[in-house]
Amino acid sequence: MKIRDNRAWWLVLPVFVLVAFSAIIPMMTVVNYSVQDIFDPSTRYFVGTEWYREILADPRLRDSLLRQFLYSACVLAIEVPLGIVVALSMPRRGLGVPVSLILLALPLLVPWNVVGTIWQIIGREDIGLYGWLINHAGIDYNYASNPRDAWITVLVMDVWHWTSLVALLCYSGLRSIPDVYYQAARIDRASNWAVFRYIQLPKLKNVLLIAVMLRFMDSFMIYTEPFVLTGGGPGTATTFLSQTLTQMALGQFDLGRAAAFSLIYFLIILLVTWVFYTAMTHRDDMR
Amino acid sequence: MSLQLDGVTLTMHGETYIDNACLTLEPGSFNVLLGHTLAGKTTLMRLMAGLDRPDRGRILVDGRDVTGEPVRRRNISMVYQQFINYPTLTVFDNIASPLRQARVARREVTRRVEETAAMLGIDNLLDRYPQALSGGQQQRTAMARALVKDADVILFDEPLVNLDYKLREALRHEMRKLFASRHTIAVYATTEPAEALALGGTTTLLHEGRIIQSGSSDQVYRAPCNREAARLYGEPPINLVAMRRRGQECHIGKGALPVPSVWQTLPDGDYSLGVRPHHLLSVPAAEAGSPGRQSGSAVDSAGEVVWRFPAYVRVAEISGSETFLHIGHGDLEMVAHLEGIHELDVDQALTMQVACRRLFVFDAEGNLLLSPSAPQPSLSRV
């Protein structure tokens, strides 16, 4: 005879409630909004997929989506290799370990808007240290008027802020490699490249997966830094997806369109993350 | 080639890891380094490999001083206790890696990898990845990688410890065959005396960073130079018993026995006796009479003096067809290794005996004076 005991449901219940309130209900609200045209809480019309069609055809949004992908690609292309190099050059024992760990952890503790403000000031050509230096070195630099300079400033900001996350993750991966592996490689007369390629990189693969996904998602949702620096300008040069969305939802109070837009946004992140994950773990399954 | 350590000393953080090691390894020899954990086996191997530099002393290859030469310039391979392989390379590429680093021609690489893999019985696994292999196969791959490049010295750092019993026996047996026809110097570190004896060759006993004895394996086993060497080379370790000679009597514990003929040359004084656990026998109750309080002697059929003493059972460990009997005699604790299964109760009184000619005699400083005259019954039983 089977003993039926349903008390286990009580144990799962808190998770259900938590997930429902934190994810499912808000998400369904957004889904609900995205198929309606809302003027005020009592005046709303069902419009079906109209918002979706409109958004996918909107050139302003396509531009900011492209800009966003370009930006995330740049962030990954700089931060991941740089993080690996930093992790590889960190000391493995002695006093240097805590010192370098603390130095690396410091930028991570700074809030986004503070990072934006710091670079906004430091990059000014009149009173900012870097801006002044660069201009006096003969390079014309002004993030407020030149879109390229604004872009570079936002990128540098992100690299300054988040490379240490990648470096710390990689460092923890490197530390998990026993010394005998390096010793064996020395005895085999393996080159430094071979040690990296065949010993360190395979061990780093899992932490790199996490680092790439975290940095992708985070950079894809960037909002505060360009907002603080130039408010998305000059023009729309640094207006990324989340800022476009915020303008739409709060600036124009276009709730239906913003809801449809955020769902598309969400699906893009989900899709890209899934592709990353499958691509990076695929080779393991082949074995 | 030959490898020679000449007064090699290594100190780190004020602690001496290797103290004045002098050792000569002949070409084509199989050398076992036997010592407890932390005795310095791995450190000594690292010095041989050139991974560490000694503070004092020289390392000579064919008489040439290579002390300062880094590991990359020496032709050495090493097999570890852990199974060290490149995780993203197939077995073939793993074995081939040292050859490729040395820029050996492609066809030569294939030939040598296949030959070595066949020798180790992994030629059917060449396109697999290490994580798809069993522990034994992974270690065979690591060994093949060490063997493939024809190193001058191959160092084995307890390579069989992480394998199960059956595989160990099989691999150990193969290792002797692999090295029988080579000119490579093999150095094999182990904590197990039985392994040292089974592998044969020479044994070097390492104790607290010092080489205490070196010689052919069974010679070292039969005549350990001192008490430490005797304790080290035997599992369970040899039992040590204090003995005092006074005229024609030998006092052991509270008992006394006449001086056996083999000990006649010893002057009066204090000695210690080494008793191999498998030389201790339990005397059947009928023959022993009632167990007395004191130890004494008997004379066996060949007219030899036998030390006979009462003892109490502390623990009887039965393993398969053998019994390891921990016994107490006065304040002395001893271990006896008996054939067969003996189910004995704790605190049961027994009479034990050992023929005096089977005993090692050490002087007061612990150096060997007399070793058993008769050959040891069997070397496999350590």
Contacts between the chains, C-beta under 8 A, distances in Angstrom:
chain1	res1	chain2	res2	distance
A	178	B	82	6.8
A	180	B	80	5.2
A	180	B	82	6.0
A	180	B	84	5.8
A	181	B	84	6.1
A	183	B	51	6.1
A	183	B	78	7.5
A	184	B	78	6.7
A	184	B	80	6.9
A	184	B	84	4.7
A	186	B	51	6.9
A	186	B	71	5.1
A	186	B	72	6.6
A	187	B	49	6.4
A	187	B	51	7.6
A	187	B	71	5.8
A	187	B	76	5.8
A	187	B	77	6.1
A	187	B	78	5.1
A	188	B	77	7.7
A	188	B	97	6.1
A	188	B	98	4.8
A	188	B	101	6.0
A	188	B	145	7.5
A	189	B	72	5.1
A	189	B	98	7.1
A	189	B	101	4.9
A	189	B	102	7.0
A	190	B	97	7.2
A	190	B	101	5.8
A	191	B	101	7.2
A	194	B	97	7.9
A	194	B	101	7.1
A	198	B	86	4.5
A	198	B	88	6.2
A	198	B	89	6.3
A	198	B	97	7.7
A	199	B	86	6.9
A	201	B	88	8.0
A	202	B	86	7.8
A	202	B	87	5.0
A	202	B	88	4.7
A	287	B	129	5.2
A	287	B	131	7.5
A	287	B	132	6.6
